[in-house]
Every structure is written in structure tokens, then in C-alpha cells.
Amino acid sequence: MRAVGLGAGGHAAVVIEILRASSAPDIVGLLDPAAGADVLGVPVIGGDELLDELDVDAFFVGAGSSRDTSLRRRLFELGTGLGLAPLDAVHPSATLSPTIASGQGITVMAGVRVNARARLGHNVVVNTGAIVEHDCVVEDHAYLASGAVLGGGVRVGEGAHVGLGAAVNQGIAIGAGAVVGSGAVVVRDVEPGAVVAGVPARPLA
């Protein structure tokens, strides 16, 4: 299998390492007009406009998320729109229950634990050391940053971002496109598109 990365930088480097630690595809290059010459020896070969010219059958999203997940969504839809297969990148040290369900193109990093009956949507990132407890639902394009913890039965809406070390109490719903700040403790539902931070988490103006 020949694959290309969409986006370059630190997130792409982590995904490349994960893929190399498993039965890695042949990564022919990265597409990112703003990046340097290579990432971990994988060349940056141009911008997104080259994607439909490449002889590849799969892709991964190499762009990260500081809070806005729209770029990751756009790149995922670019790849799938051309009929390419989204690659899953699951670190060997991650622990995933055999009863979870997951979409395509998930990225699960080192030290992650995803427990029984959880569901991960398409293009979801669960970053280093995060915990997704039983019966959680993480919808398409959502991003859980390093060390985030979701209690049992949490629902994270499409395209939401849960920041570094944030904790979300059991049964809470995080609305689509919402942002939970780093270190926040979420004890109430978060409205779609809201930005919350603090302990306990409150909406920011």
C-alpha cells in the first residue's frame, strides 16, 4: 500500500512513527505548502493540489489541532472525496477494549486507554495518555489532547476539541464544535460552539 500524509509538522511526525511501529505502508510523501523539506525523512512534495496526481491508495491526516479542528476535517474529506482509504494509526502501547467501535482514519497515540463499548468516529484523535472511559461517544473529527480524561458515558460532539489534561465528568455532553480549555474540569454540559475553561469549567466571553 502506498500512502500520503496530508499536512506536515509535529503531528505528522508522531503519526509517521506510529505507522512505522506497525505494518507501515510505503509513505511516498507529505502534502503541505507551508512546511519544510521533510519530516522524519519523509519528503514534503508540494501542496494539496497534487493529491489527485499521485499514485497512492491511502492517506493520513498529518495536521494537528490547537483548538480548531476544521483543517483536519477538510483534509480528511479531501482524501475520502478522491476515493483514498483513510489509514488508522494506533500506537502499540495503546489499550483499546475489544468491544469498542471506531470509524476510519483514527489516530490513537501512546499510552491511551479506550474502555468498553466506547465509540470513536471518523478522523478522531486521542492524543498521548488520554483516557476514554466506558460507553463514551467521540464523534467525527473530534480531538482529545494529551492527558484528557472522559468519564463514563461522555459524549463529545463532532469537531469538538478537549484540551490538555482536561477532565470531563461522567455523563456530560460536549456540543459540536465546542472547545474545552486545558486543565478544565467539566461538570455541566457544554453548548455547541462554546469555549469553556477553568475549575469548574465556565463559558468564556
N, CA, C and O of each residue as an XYZ file, in Angstrom:
820
protein
N       0.833     -1.197      0.000
C       0.000      0.000      0.000
C       0.870      1.250      0.000
O       1.846      1.344      0.744
N       0.502      2.204     -0.844
C       1.213      3.469     -0.915
C       0.320      4.570     -0.341
O      -0.851      4.692     -0.701
N       0.894      5.363      0.552
C       0.099      6.366      1.256
C       0.784      7.716      1.219
O       1.993      7.817      1.010
N      -0.023      8.762      1.430
C       0.492     10.126      1.508
C      -0.075     10.765      2.768
O      -1.200     10.469      3.170
N       0.709     11.644      3.389
C       0.237     12.393      4.542
C      -0.260     13.763      4.114
O       0.377     14.435      3.302
N      -1.391     14.177      4.656
C      -1.957     15.494      4.359
C      -1.683     16.397      5.552
O      -2.338     16.300      6.590
N      -0.709     17.273      5.383
C      -0.237     18.110      6.485
C       1.091     17.579      6.997
O       1.353     16.376      6.972
N       1.927     18.511      7.465
C       3.241     18.141      7.983
C       3.475     18.890      9.285
O       2.735     19.812      9.628
N       4.496     18.490      9.991
C       4.780     19.126     11.274
C       4.824     18.094     12.384
O       5.001     16.901     12.136
N       4.659     18.569     13.620
C       4.805     17.687     14.771
C       3.806     16.547     14.796
O       4.170     15.411     15.102
N       2.544     16.834     14.476
C       1.539     15.773     14.484
C       1.869     14.720     13.430
O       1.754     13.522     13.687
N       2.277     15.167     12.248
C       2.646     14.223     11.198
C       3.798     13.327     11.644
O       3.809     12.132     11.348
N       4.767     13.906     12.356
C       5.905     13.112     12.823
C       5.447     11.996     13.752
O       5.936     10.871     13.656
N       4.509     12.299     14.654
C       4.009     11.272     15.571
C       3.280     10.177     14.811
O       3.470      8.993     15.092
N       2.445     10.562     13.846
C       1.713      9.557     13.072
C       2.675      8.687     12.272
O       2.495      7.471     12.198
N       3.693      9.298     11.674
C       4.686      8.519     10.924
C       5.349      7.485     11.829
O       5.525      6.333     11.432
N       5.720      7.893     13.047
C       6.349      6.941     13.972
C       5.401      5.803     14.327
O       5.820      4.648     14.402
N       4.121      6.122     14.545
C       3.151      5.071     14.859
C       3.019      4.102     13.698
O       3.023      2.888     13.900
N       2.902      4.623     12.490
C       2.763      3.745     11.324
C       3.998      2.881     11.124
O       3.891      1.715     10.744
N       5.156      3.444     11.376
C       6.391      2.664     11.229
C       6.512      1.583     12.293
O       7.195      0.581     12.080
N       5.857      1.772     13.439
C       5.911      0.779     14.511
C       4.977     -0.393     14.257
O       5.038     -1.403     14.957
N       4.109     -0.261     13.254
C       3.196     -1.342     12.901
C       3.534     -1.805     11.489
O       4.662     -1.630     11.026
N       2.571     -2.385     10.819
C       2.820     -2.803      9.433
C       2.646     -1.578      8.539
O       1.614     -1.401      7.892
N       3.665     -0.750      8.521
C       3.569      0.562      7.888
C       3.420      0.451      6.375
O       4.028     -0.413      5.745
N       2.604      1.334      5.798
C       2.566      1.426      4.343
C       3.813      2.140      3.833
O       4.616      2.647      4.615
N       3.958      2.172      2.549
C       5.002      2.966      1.916
C       4.512      4.414      1.859
O       3.635      4.741      1.059
N       5.075      5.282      2.705
C       4.663      6.681      2.740
C       5.478      7.439      1.697
O       6.678      7.648      1.872
N       4.827      7.846      0.623
C       5.548      8.424     -0.501
C       5.881      9.895     -0.285
O       6.782     10.427     -0.934
N       5.164     10.554      0.620
C       5.449     11.964      0.860
C       4.362     12.609      1.689
O       3.382     11.974      2.076
N       4.565     13.907      1.955
C       3.611     14.729      2.684
C       3.224     15.912      1.814
O       4.045     16.443      1.066
N       1.968     16.321      1.919
C       1.490     17.492      1.190
C       1.195     18.609      2.177
O       0.304     18.495      3.018
N       1.957     19.688      2.061
C       1.769     20.846      2.945
C       2.547     22.012      2.346
O       3.778     22.009      2.371
N       1.851     23.002      1.810
C       2.565     24.092      1.127
C       3.402     24.955      2.054
O       4.290     25.673      1.596
N       3.128     24.893      3.359
C       3.843     25.771      4.293
C       4.961     25.066      5.046
O       5.623     25.687      5.877
N       5.186     23.781      4.776
C       6.152     23.016      5.565
C       7.538     23.042      4.948
O       7.744     23.563      3.852
N       8.489     22.462      5.683
C       9.867     22.400      5.226
C      10.098     21.261      4.250
O       9.176     20.806      3.573
N      11.352     20.805      4.187
C      11.728     19.847      3.155
C      11.316     18.420      3.467
O      11.000     17.657      2.554
N      11.312     18.042      4.751
C      10.947     16.670      5.093
C      10.559     16.583      6.562
O      10.844     17.486      7.348
N       9.908     15.487      6.919
C       9.557     15.171      8.303
C       9.980     13.731      8.552
O       9.426     12.807      7.957
N      10.963     13.537      9.431
C      11.490     12.210      9.741
C      11.884     11.446      8.483
O      11.684     10.235      8.384
N      12.449     12.177      7.527
C      12.902     11.550      6.301
C      11.843     11.379      5.240
O      12.148     10.917      4.141
N      10.602     11.740      5.533
C       9.537     11.685      4.524
C       9.475     13.044      3.839
O       9.264     14.053      4.513
N       9.650     13.102      2.533
C       9.729     14.403      1.860
C       8.383     15.120      1.797
O       7.331     14.498      1.647
N       8.448     16.445      1.914
C       7.286     17.278      1.632
C       7.329     17.589      0.141
O       8.269     18.230     -0.329
N       6.320     17.143     -0.608
C       6.421     17.165     -2.061
C       5.544     18.225     -2.717
O       5.517     18.332     -3.943
N       4.835     19.002     -1.924
C       4.027     20.070     -2.505
C       2.766     20.318     -1.721
O       2.661     19.923     -0.560
N       1.796     20.979     -2.355
C       0.541     21.315     -1.714
C      -0.561     20.316     -2.010
O      -0.356     19.345     -2.738
N      -1.739     20.564     -1.437
C      -2.867     19.640     -1.567
C      -3.287     19.414     -3.016
O      -3.855     18.374     -3.347
N      -3.005     20.397     -3.883
C      -3.464     20.283     -5.261
C      -2.827     19.107     -5.998
O      -3.309     18.707     -7.058
N      -1.745     18.549     -5.445
C      -1.076     17.414     -6.086
C      -1.732     16.079     -5.772
O      -1.391     15.064     -6.380
N      -2.677     16.066     -4.820
C      -3.167     14.789     -4.318
C      -3.740     13.904     -5.409
O      -3.461     12.706     -5.435
N      -4.538     14.468     -6.316
C      -5.176     13.620     -7.328
C      -4.227     13.208     -8.441
O      -4.621     12.484     -9.354
N      -2.965     13.666     -8.374
C      -1.975     13.269     -9.376
C      -1.070     12.146     -8.882
O      -0.319     11.568     -9.668
N      -1.132     11.831     -7.596
C      -0.204     10.863     -7.017
C      -0.712      9.436     -7.174
O      -1.917      9.187     -7.182
N       0.229      8.509     -7.300
C      -0.091      7.089     -7.382
C      -0.122      6.515     -5.963
O       0.814      5.843     -5.529
N      -1.215      6.795     -5.253
C      -1.381      6.315     -3.874
C      -2.787      5.753     -3.716
O      -3.697      6.092     -4.472
N      -2.950      4.872     -2.700
C      -4.285      4.352     -2.430
C      -4.801      4.709     -1.056
O      -5.955      4.422     -0.737
N      -3.952      5.344     -0.216
C      -4.355      5.641      1.159
C      -3.745      6.971      1.598
O      -2.829      7.494      0.963
N      -4.272      7.499      2.690
C      -3.760      8.761      3.225
C      -3.929      8.787      4.743
O      -4.712      8.021      5.305
N      -3.190      9.673      5.391
C      -3.443     10.003      6.789
C      -3.421     11.517      6.935
O      -2.771     12.211      6.153
N      -4.126     12.025      7.929
C      -4.145     13.454      8.190
C      -2.997     13.774      9.139
O      -2.977     13.318     10.283
N      -2.044     14.561      8.652
C      -0.869     14.899      9.445
C      -0.970     16.235     10.148
O      -0.029     16.651     10.823
N      -2.106     16.920      9.999
C      -2.304     18.204     10.679
C      -2.854     17.952     12.071
O      -3.708     17.087     12.264
N      -2.357     18.719     13.046
C      -2.855     18.613     14.409
C      -4.010     19.569     14.645
O      -4.689     19.984     13.706
N      -4.230     19.917     15.921
C      -5.311     20.842     16.273
C      -4.955     21.536     17.574
O      -4.787     20.890     18.608
N      -4.840     22.871     17.516
C      -4.634     23.626     18.746
C      -5.972     23.949     19.403
O      -6.024     24.161     20.614
N      -7.038     23.990     18.640
C      -8.419     24.118     19.117
C      -9.412     24.051     17.963
O     -10.563     23.660     18.156
N      -8.977     24.426     16.777
C      -9.856     24.440     15.611
C      -9.630     23.168     14.802
O      -8.554     22.968     14.237
N     -10.641     22.315     14.746
C     -10.489     21.029     14.059
C     -10.903     21.079     12.592
O     -10.922     20.047     11.921
N     -11.235     22.272     12.085
C     -11.775     22.359     10.727
C     -10.756     21.968      9.660
O     -11.135     21.402      8.635
N      -9.471     22.256      9.875
C      -8.466     21.868      8.888
C      -8.380     20.353      8.785
O      -8.324     19.813      7.680
N      -8.369     19.666      9.910
C      -8.324     18.200      9.884
C      -9.538     17.645      9.132
O      -9.416     16.705      8.347
N     -10.701     18.234      9.380
C     -11.903     17.772      8.683
C     -11.767     17.994      7.177
O     -12.090     17.107      6.387
N     -11.295     19.169      6.780
C     -11.169     19.470      5.353
C     -10.231     18.487      4.666
O     -10.525     18.003      3.574
N      -9.100     18.192      5.305
C      -8.129     17.280      4.703
C      -8.674     15.858      4.631
O      -8.454     15.154      3.646
N      -9.379     15.439      5.670
C      -9.981     14.104      5.656
C     -10.976     13.990      4.507
O     -10.979     13.000      3.775
N     -11.820     15.007      4.352
C     -12.826     14.971      3.291
C     -12.195     15.091      1.906
O     -12.731     14.567      0.930
N     -11.056     15.781      1.820
C     -10.321     15.840      0.557
C      -9.864     14.449      0.142
O     -10.057     14.037     -1.002
N      -9.256     13.729      1.082
C      -8.767     12.383      0.772
C      -9.870     11.407      0.449
O      -9.784     10.682     -0.542
N     -10.916     11.372      1.274
C     -12.000     10.423      1.023
C     -12.774     10.785     -0.246
O     -13.289      9.906     -0.937
N     -12.851     12.089     -0.548
C     -13.545     12.516     -1.756
C     -12.888     12.022     -3.030
O     -13.540     11.909     -4.068
N     -11.577     11.721     -2.952
C     -10.850     11.179     -4.099
C     -10.792      9.651     -4.073
O     -10.096      9.031     -4.878
N     -11.531      9.058     -3.139
C     -11.605      7.604     -3.079
C     -10.438      6.930     -2.391
O     -10.273      5.716     -2.509
N      -9.608      7.704     -1.660
C      -8.473      7.115     -0.956
C      -8.917      6.565      0.401
O      -9.866      7.066      1.004
N      -8.221      5.533      0.868
C      -8.553      4.907      2.144
C      -7.887      5.661      3.290
O      -6.674      5.869      3.254
N      -8.644      6.076      4.306
C      -8.024      6.722      5.470
C      -7.321      5.675      6.337
O      -7.918      4.659      6.694
N      -6.071      5.920      6.669
C      -5.307      4.985      7.496
C      -5.606      5.199      8.973
O      -5.699      6.337      9.432
N      -5.756      4.110      9.715
C      -5.751      4.171     11.172
C      -4.311      4.125     11.652
O      -3.488      3.383     11.115
N      -4.012      4.934     12.680
C      -2.682      4.909     13.296
C      -2.889      4.700     14.792
O      -3.273      5.626     15.507
N      -2.634      3.478     15.261
C      -2.853      3.118     16.663
C      -1.522      2.677     17.251
O      -0.942      1.686     16.806
N      -1.034      3.406     18.247
C       0.270      3.094     18.844
C       0.225      1.733     19.546
O      -0.780      1.397     20.173
N       1.296      0.954     19.446
C       1.304     -0.371     20.071
C       1.080     -0.353     21.585
O       0.628     -1.350     22.149
N       1.388      0.755     22.247
C       1.211      0.819     23.698
C      -0.193      1.253     24.114
O      -0.508      1.250     25.304
N      -1.042      1.627     23.156
C      -2.422      1.997     23.477
C      -3.214      0.732     23.827
O      -2.955     -0.347     23.293
N      -4.180      0.887     24.731
C      -5.037     -0.225     25.135
C      -6.461      0.084     24.710
O      -7.087      1.003     25.239
N      -6.974     -0.680     23.755
C      -8.326     -0.496     23.249
C      -9.152     -1.730     23.569
O      -8.776     -2.846     23.211
N     -10.278     -1.531     24.241
C     -11.168     -2.646     24.541
C     -11.609     -3.329     23.252
O     -11.810     -2.662     22.237
N     -11.761     -4.650     23.280
C     -12.257     -5.339     22.080
C     -13.715     -5.021     21.768
O     -14.212     -5.400     20.707
N     -14.408     -4.334     22.671
C     -15.819     -4.027     22.428
C     -16.043     -2.603     21.934
O     -17.192     -2.171     21.835
N     -14.978     -1.858     21.619
C     -15.188     -0.506     21.093
C     -15.590     -0.580     19.627
O     -15.401     -1.602     18.968
N     -16.142      0.507     19.133
C     -16.413      0.665     17.699
C     -15.685      1.910     17.234
O     -15.610      2.897     17.966
N     -15.153      1.874     16.033
C     -14.418      3.046     15.552
C     -14.652      3.249     14.067
O     -14.891      2.307     13.312
N     -14.574      4.519     13.674
C     -14.671      4.880     12.276
C     -13.318      4.767     11.593
O     -12.409      4.104     12.093
N     -13.197      5.417     10.453
C     -11.973      5.349      9.657
C     -11.041      6.508     10.003
O     -11.482      7.584     10.405
N      -9.744      6.260      9.837
C      -8.763      7.318      9.969
C      -8.541      7.799     11.387
O      -8.189      8.961     11.591
N      -8.738      6.927     12.385
C      -8.495      7.341     13.766
C      -6.996      7.371     14.052
O      -6.218      6.618     13.466
N      -6.609      8.266     14.972
C      -5.236      8.308     15.458
C      -5.275      8.148     16.970
O      -5.870      8.964     17.675
N      -4.636      7.089     17.463
C      -4.624      6.776     18.894
C      -3.168      6.672     19.308
O      -2.439      5.800     18.837
N      -2.750      7.567     20.192
C      -1.318      7.710     20.475
C      -0.885      6.901     21.694
O      -1.686      6.191     22.301
N       0.384      7.021     22.038
C       0.990      6.189     23.075
C       0.293      6.370     24.422
O      -0.057      7.485     24.810
N       0.097      5.258     25.125
C      -0.417      5.304     26.485
C      -1.896      5.570     26.622
O      -2.383      5.749     27.738
N      -2.620      5.601     25.531
C      -4.067      5.842     25.563
C      -4.779      4.588     26.080
O      -4.331      3.462     25.863
N      -5.905      4.818     26.772
C      -6.801      3.714     27.132
C      -8.214      4.072     26.689
O      -8.743      5.124     27.046
N      -8.815      3.182     25.909
C     -10.205      3.340     25.485
C     -10.958      2.114     25.985
O     -10.646      0.986     25.605
N     -11.955      2.344     26.843
C     -12.591      1.234     27.556
C     -13.897      0.768     26.907
O     -14.306      1.270     25.861
N     -14.531     -0.194     27.552
C     -15.605     -0.994     26.965
C     -16.726     -0.151     26.364
O     -17.187      0.825     26.956
N     -17.142     -0.556     25.184
C     -18.316     -0.039     24.461
C     -18.197      1.432     24.070
O     -19.188      2.063     23.703
N     -16.995      1.971     24.150
C     -16.786      3.334     23.651
C     -16.868      3.339     22.135
O     -16.657      2.314     21.486
N     -17.180      4.518     21.570
C     -17.252      4.666     20.113
C     -16.430      5.876     19.685
O     -16.584      6.970     20.228
N     -15.570      5.670     18.722
C     -14.756      6.740     18.141
C     -15.184      6.921     16.693
O     -15.239      5.952     15.936
N     -15.490      8.160     16.302
C     -15.930      8.433     14.947
C     -14.775      8.537     13.969
O     -13.623      8.292     14.328
N     -15.084      8.901     12.733
C     -14.076      9.082     11.697
C     -13.138     10.236     12.062
O     -13.569     11.269     12.575
N     -11.839     10.033     11.782
C     -10.840     11.111     11.884
C     -10.691     11.644     13.308
O     -10.293     12.793     13.500
N     -11.001     10.833     14.290
C     -10.840     11.219     15.695
C      -9.378     11.057     16.102
O      -8.713     10.103     15.699
N      -8.888     11.997     16.904
C      -7.560     11.883     17.510
C      -7.715     11.718     19.023
O      -8.401     12.502     19.678
N      -7.069     10.692     19.561
C      -6.961     10.525     21.006
C      -5.470     10.599     21.316
O      -4.720      9.657     21.061
N      -5.057     11.734     21.868
C      -3.635     12.031     21.987
C      -3.006     11.356     23.208
O      -3.696     10.728     24.012
N      -1.705     11.497     23.327
C      -0.882     10.742     24.269
C      -1.457     10.729     25.678
O      -1.721     11.779     26.264
N      -1.647      9.524     26.216
C      -2.038      9.363     27.606
C      -3.477      9.692     27.931
O      -3.846      9.686     29.105
N      -4.307      9.979     26.944
C      -5.714     10.297     27.216
C      -6.479      9.025     27.590
O      -6.079      7.916     27.234
N      -7.590      9.210     28.318
C      -8.435      8.099     28.749
C      -9.861      8.349     28.277
O     -10.439      9.407     28.527
N     -10.408      7.367     27.598
C     -11.809      7.401     27.162
C     -12.501      6.253     27.889
O     -12.279      5.083     27.575
N     -13.336      6.596     28.857
C     -13.952      5.563     29.684
C     -15.095      4.852     28.953
O     -15.433      5.187     27.818
N     -15.667      3.881     29.622
C     -16.711      3.033     29.049
C     -17.900      3.851     28.550
O     -18.294      4.844     29.162
N     -18.449      3.418     27.443
C     -19.698      3.961     26.888
C     -19.600      5.408     26.420
O     -20.629      6.044     26.190
N     -18.401      5.939     26.275
C     -18.248      7.276     25.691
C     -18.498      7.230     24.186
O     -18.311      6.197     23.542
N     -18.923      8.366     23.641
C     -19.048      8.538     22.203
C     -18.247      9.779     21.812
O     -18.521     10.876     22.297
N     -17.272      9.606     20.948
C     -16.462     10.715     20.438
C     -16.767     10.813     18.953
O     -16.372      9.945     18.175
N     -17.462     11.859     18.562
C     -17.978     11.946     17.203
C     -16.900     12.372     16.202
O     -15.795     12.756     16.582
N     -17.249     12.294     14.920
C     -16.309     12.534     13.825
C     -15.517     13.831     14.026
O     -16.059     14.852     14.448
N     -14.225     13.760     13.711
C     -13.314     14.908     13.637
C     -13.026     15.549     14.997
O     -12.402     16.610     15.051
N     -13.465     14.929     16.091
C     -13.162     15.481     17.415
C     -11.715     15.174     17.789
O     -11.100     14.248     17.260
N     -11.189     15.973     18.715
C      -9.771     15.883     19.082
C      -9.660     15.916     20.602
O     -10.101     16.869     21.244
N      -9.068     14.868     21.173
C      -8.791     14.811     22.607
C      -7.293     15.001     22.788
O      -6.504     14.165     22.346
N      -6.896     16.090     23.433
C      -5.478     16.400     23.591
C      -4.842     15.511     24.661
O      -5.530     14.771     25.364
N      -3.533     15.599     24.765
C      -2.774     14.735     25.674
C      -3.291     14.842     27.106
O      -3.512     15.938     27.622
N      -3.479     13.686     27.737
C      -3.870     13.648     29.138
C      -5.317     13.960     29.427
O      -5.708     13.990     30.594
N      -6.130     14.194     28.411
C      -7.558     14.433     28.653
C      -8.207     13.157     29.187
O      -7.813     12.047     28.827
N      -9.204     13.333     30.048
C      -9.900     12.192     30.648
C     -11.405     12.388     30.478
O     -11.962     13.400     30.904
N     -12.047     11.416     29.856
C     -13.501     11.406     29.730
C     -14.058     10.350     30.658
O     -13.721      9.173     30.528
N     -14.921     10.756     31.613
C     -15.595      9.789     32.462
C     -16.595      8.971     31.671
O     -16.856      9.257     30.503
N     -17.156      7.949     32.308
C     -18.069      7.057     31.618
C     -19.265      7.779     31.023
O     -19.830      8.681     31.642
N     -19.646      7.377     29.816
C     -20.844      7.882     29.181
C     -20.771      9.300     28.665
O     -21.809      9.884     28.355
N     -19.589      9.878     28.559
C     -19.435     11.228     27.999
C     -19.670     11.190     26.498
O     -19.319     10.218     25.828
N     -20.269     12.257     25.973
C     -20.431     12.397     24.526
C     -19.713     13.662     24.081
O     -19.999     14.752     24.576
N     -18.782     13.515     23.147
C     -18.035     14.643     22.585
C     -18.526     14.847     21.162
O     -18.406     13.948     20.329
N     -19.075     16.015     20.878
C     -19.709     16.273     19.599
C     -18.730     16.416     18.450
O     -17.521     16.538     18.649
N     -19.267     16.400     17.266
C     -18.482     16.469     16.041
C     -17.602     17.718     16.025
O     -18.076     18.834     16.239
N     -16.307     17.503     15.767
C     -15.373     18.607     15.629
C     -15.017     19.318     16.915
O     -14.363     20.360     16.866
N     -15.420     18.800     18.067
C     -15.066     19.435     19.340
C     -13.598     19.171     19.678
O     -12.987     18.227     19.177
N     -13.047     20.034     20.546
C     -11.655     19.908     20.982
C     -11.627     19.914     22.507
O     -12.127     20.844     23.139
N     -11.044     18.877     23.091
C     -10.889     18.787     24.542
C      -9.407     18.951     24.842
O      -8.587     18.152     24.389
N      -9.059     19.990     25.608
C      -7.668     20.408     25.756
C      -6.825     19.549     26.674
O      -7.310     18.604     27.296
N      -5.553     19.900     26.745
C      -4.558     19.169     27.529
C      -4.999     19.001     28.979
O      -5.321     19.976     29.658
N      -5.010     17.762     29.442
C      -5.274     17.492     30.847
C      -6.666     17.824     31.325
O      -6.912     17.814     32.531
N      -7.587     18.118     30.426
C      -8.958     18.417     30.844
C      -9.637     17.141     31.343
O      -9.321     16.037     30.900
N     -10.579     17.320     32.279
C     -11.342     16.197     32.821
C     -12.821     16.484     32.628
O     -13.298     17.568     32.962
N     -13.542     15.515     32.090
C     -14.969     15.670     31.813
C     -15.717     14.625     32.637
O     -15.527     13.423     32.449
N     -16.566     15.090     33.547
C     -17.294     14.180     34.426
C     -18.216     13.256     33.646
O     -18.639     13.562     32.532
N     -18.513     12.127     34.255
C     -19.331     11.115     33.609
C     -20.697     11.679     33.204
O     -21.308     12.474     33.918
N     -21.144     11.235     32.037
C     -22.458     11.589     31.551
C     -22.590     12.958     30.916
O     -23.682     13.328     30.486
N     -21.508     13.723     30.844
C     -21.546     15.081     30.282
C     -21.576     15.024     28.763
O     -21.011     14.115     28.155
N     -22.248     16.013     28.148
C     -22.246     16.162     26.697
C     -21.487     17.421     26.313
O     -21.785     18.507     26.811
N     -20.513     17.281     25.434
C     -19.759     18.398     24.874
C     -20.308     18.634     23.469
O     -20.243     17.741     22.624
N     -20.843     19.817     23.211
C     -21.509     20.072     21.946
C     -20.561     20.117     20.758
O     -19.351     20.277     20.917
N     -21.122     19.974     19.577
C     -20.345     20.029     18.335
C     -19.594     21.342     18.235
O     -20.150     22.410     18.494
N     -18.319     21.256     17.856
C     -17.507     22.443     17.654
C     -17.101     23.172     18.920
O     -16.489     24.237     18.837
N     -17.416     22.640     20.076
C     -17.043     23.285     21.341
C     -15.557     23.092     21.622
O     -14.917     22.194     21.075
N     -15.024     23.951     22.484
C     -13.619     23.865     22.902
C     -13.584     23.841     24.428
O     -14.151     24.712     25.087
N     -12.913     22.837     24.977
C     -12.685     22.735     26.420
C     -11.223     23.076     26.665
O     -10.334     22.408     26.138
N     -10.968     24.104     27.457
C      -9.607     24.576     27.677
C      -8.751     23.590     28.450
O      -9.261     22.703     29.134
N      -7.452     23.758     28.329
C      -6.501     22.896     29.028
C      -6.734     22.956     30.533
O      -6.927     24.028     31.106
N      -6.714     21.785     31.160
C      -6.845     21.707     32.609
C      -8.238     21.950     33.147
O      -8.424     21.958     34.364
N      -9.215     22.146     32.293
C     -10.581     22.403     32.746
C     -11.176     21.150     33.390
O     -10.793     20.025     33.071
N     -12.116     21.374     34.300
C     -12.903     20.286     34.874
C     -14.360     20.564     34.530
O     -14.959     21.515     35.031
N     -14.916     19.725     33.671
C     -16.251     19.971     33.118
C     -17.278     19.190     33.930
O     -17.249     17.960     33.965
N     -18.182     19.911     34.580
C     -19.191     19.282     35.428
C     -20.606     19.535     34.909
O     -21.573     19.022     35.472
N     -20.730     20.325     33.836
C     -22.027     20.585     33.206
C     -21.877     20.444     31.699
O     -20.783     20.592     31.154
N     -22.996     20.156     31.030
C     -22.973     20.059     29.577
C     -22.445     21.356     28.963
O     -22.643     22.441     29.509
N     -21.768     21.224     27.816
C     -21.195     22.365     27.102
C     -21.977     22.541     25.800
O     -22.139     21.595     25.030
N     -22.457     23.756     25.565
C     -23.260     24.036     24.380
C     -22.414     23.932     23.106
O     -21.207     24.166     23.146
N     -23.035     23.584     21.986
C     -22.297     23.564     20.711
C     -21.627     24.905     20.435
O     -22.240     25.962     20.586
N     -20.367     24.848     20.030
C     -19.618     26.044     19.672
C     -19.100     26.854     20.839
O     -18.394     27.839     20.625
N     -19.423     26.477     22.070
C     -18.975     27.237     23.238
C     -17.501     26.983     23.521
O     -16.953     25.955     23.120
N     -16.862     27.918     24.211
C     -15.499     27.761     24.711
C     -15.570     27.850     26.223
O     -16.035     28.852     26.766
N     -15.108     26.799     26.915
C     -15.160     26.777     28.371
C     -13.761     26.527     28.930
O     -12.922     25.900     28.283
N     -13.530     27.023     30.129
C     -12.236     26.845     30.786
C     -12.425     26.996     32.278
O     -13.435     27.527     32.739
N     -11.434     26.520     33.039
C     -11.428     26.712     34.477
C     -11.908     25.518     35.255
O     -12.284     24.489     34.692
N     -11.886     25.679     36.595
C     -12.286     24.623     37.530
C     -13.281     25.212     38.525
O     -12.878     25.971     39.407
N     -14.563     24.888     38.411
C     -15.169     24.119     37.328
C     -15.212     24.935     36.040
O     -15.094     26.160     36.080
N     -15.377     24.276     34.913
C     -15.352     24.954     33.629
C     -16.560     25.873     33.466
O     -17.693     25.503     33.774
N     -16.289     27.073     32.975
C     -17.346     28.065     32.692
C     -17.118     28.636     31.301
O     -15.989     28.665     30.810
N     -18.205     29.093     30.662
C     -18.053     29.688     29.325
C     -17.208     30.949     29.359
O     -17.307     31.741     30.296
N     -16.376     31.140     28.340
C     -15.612     32.368     28.186
C     -16.378     33.306     27.273
O     -17.108     32.869     26.383
N     -16.206     34.597     27.503
C     -16.889     35.592     26.674
C     -16.338     35.529     25.260
O     -16.776     36.285     24.393
